[in-house]
Amino acid sequence: MSVSLTLIVLMAVMYACGVYAMLERSLSRILIGFLLIGNATNLLLIIVAGPPGEAPIVEDGVTSDQMADPLPQALTLTAIVITFGITALLLALIYRNWRLSRQEHTEEHTAVPGSDLHADDETAMLVRQAAGDDAALHQAIDASDANDSGDDVSDADDSSTASAPNRHDRQRGHR
């Protein structure tokens, strides 16, 4: 049995359309292109599997020439599972992109379904925490520099306002 020319042409068209669709910027077109390429790959594996045969189960009276090759079948199943997983990932990315773009277009006082009403309060709290962490980090660096130069740590802690210009000078390379 020879390979059908129709299957080869269909596979080539699916690859071409899939690559063309994946070159677009739209995530939904990338998803469609990926699905076309995945299906074209499954078709390729079926084409190269060779002629159909008996199930690859060893029985009396069935020779290995009469059995179908199980490797292309296993590869096809693996390709289906991989395509499904990446499709789920792309669908999650598309949904997240849709949610973010929808959130940007709403006004400040308009509630988005599923959004947190206290997001501004949480953001302000996180900014205050980050500022406090930065201040503590700068004090630790100043104390470490004071220890390295042989100065007392208490002098560096007492003059927090005087250490700020020194810290900026050190960041610029002026010591």
C-alpha positions in Angstrom: 0.0 0.0 0.0 1.4 3.4 -0.9 0.9 6.6 0.9 -2.0 8.7 -0.3 -0.9 11.9 -2.0 -4.0 13.6 -0.5 -2.7 13.1 3.0 0.7 14.5 2.1 -0.8 17.6 0.5 -3.2 18.1 3.5 -0.3 17.8 5.9 1.7 20.4 3.9 -1.2 22.8 3.8 -1.8 22.4 7.5 1.9 23.2 8.3 1.8 26.2 6.0 -1.4 27.6 7.4 -0.2 26.9 11.0 3.1 28.7 10.5 1.3 31.6 8.8 -1.2 31.9 11.7 1.6 31.7 14.3 3.3 34.7 12.7 0.4 37.0 13.6 0.4 39.1 16.8 -3.0 37.9 18.1 -2.8 35.2 20.7 -5.9 33.5 19.4 -4.3 33.2 15.9 -1.1 31.8 17.6 -3.3 29.2 19.3 -5.0 28.3 16.0 -1.6 28.1 14.3 -0.3 25.9 17.0 -3.3 23.5 16.8 -2.8 23.3 13.0 0.9 22.5 13.4 0.1 19.9 16.1 -2.5 18.2 13.9 -0.2 18.3 10.9 2.5 16.6 13.0 0.0 13.9 14.0 -0.8 13.4 10.4 2.9 13.2 9.5 3.4 10.5 12.2 0.5 8.5 10.8 1.9 8.8 7.3 5.4 7.6 8.2 3.9 4.7 10.2 3.7 2.6 7.1 1.0 0.2 6.0 -1.6 -0.9 8.6 -1.3 -4.3 10.1 -2.3 -6.5 12.9 -2.2 -5.3 16.5 1.4 -5.6 17.8 0.4 -8.4 20.2 2.4 -11.6 19.9 0.1 -14.5 19.0 0.5 -17.8 17.3 0.4 -17.6 13.6 1.1 -13.8 13.3 4.6 -12.9 12.1 6.3 -9.6 12.8 5.9 -8.6 9.1 2.1 -8.7 9.6 2.2 -6.5 12.7 1.9 -2.7 12.7 4.8 -0.7 14.1 3.8 0.5 17.6 6.3 3.3 17.8 4.5 5.8 15.5 1.3 5.1 17.4 3.0 5.9 20.7 4.6 9.0 19.3 1.2 10.2 18.0 -0.4 9.8 21.4 2.5 11.6 23.0 2.1 14.5 20.5 -1.6 14.7 21.2 -0.9 15.0 25.0 1.8 17.6 24.4 -0.5 19.6 22.1 -3.3 19.5 24.7 -1.0 20.7 27.5 0.4 23.6 25.4 -3.1 24.5 24.2 -4.3 24.7 27.9 -1.3 27.0 28.6 -2.1 29.2 25.6 -5.8 29.4 26.6 -4.8 30.5 30.1 -2.5 33.2 28.6 -5.2 34.4 26.3 -7.7 34.6 29.2 -5.2 36.5 31.4 -4.5 38.9 28.6 -8.2 39.5 28.0 -8.7 40.1 31.8 -5.9 42.6 31.9 -6.9 44.5 28.8 -10.5 44.6 30.1 -9.3 45.9 33.4 -7.3 48.7 31.8 -10.3 50.0 29.9 -12.6 50.3 32.9 -12.7 53.5 34.8 -11.4 53.8 38.4 -14.8 53.6 40.0 -16.2 50.9 37.8 -16.0 47.4 39.4 -14.6 44.6 37.4 -16.2 41.2 38.2 -13.9 39.3 40.4 -11.6 42.2 41.1 -10.5 43.2 44.6 -12.2 46.4 45.8 -9.4 47.1 48.2 -6.5 46.9 45.7 -5.6 50.5 46.3 -5.3 50.0 50.0 -3.2 46.9 49.5 -1.0 48.7 47.0 -0.4 51.6 49.4 0.5 49.2 52.2 3.0 47.4 50.0 4.6 50.7 49.0 5.0 51.6 52.7 6.5 48.2 53.5 8.9 48.4 50.6 10.0 51.9 51.7 10.6 50.7 55.2 12.6 47.7 53.9 14.7 50.0 51.8 15.4 52.3 54.7 16.4 49.3 56.9 18.6 48.0 54.1 20.4 51.3 53.7 21.0 51.5 57.5 22.5 48.0 57.4 24.7 49.0 54.5 25.8 52.2 56.3 26.5 50.2 59.5 28.5 47.7 57.5 30.5 50.5 55.8 31.2 52.1 59.2 32.5 48.7 60.5 34.7 48.3 57.5 36.3 51.7 57.9 36.8 51.3 61.6 34.2 53.8 62.7 31.7 53.1 65.5 28.3 51.7 64.6 26.6 54.1 67.0 27.9 57.1 65.0 26.4 55.8 61.8 23.0 55.1 63.6 22.9 58.5 65.3 23.3 60.5 62.1 20.7 59.1 59.8 20.2 62.4 58.1 23.9 62.9 57.6 24.4 59.3 56.2 21.8 59.9 53.4 24.0 62.3 51.4 27.1 60.1 52.1 25.2 57.0 50.8 24.3 58.9 47.6 27.9 60.0 47.2 29.1 56.4 47.6 26.6 55.2 45.0 28.0 57.7 42.5 31.5 56.6 43.2 32.6 59.5 45.5 34.2 58.1 48.7 
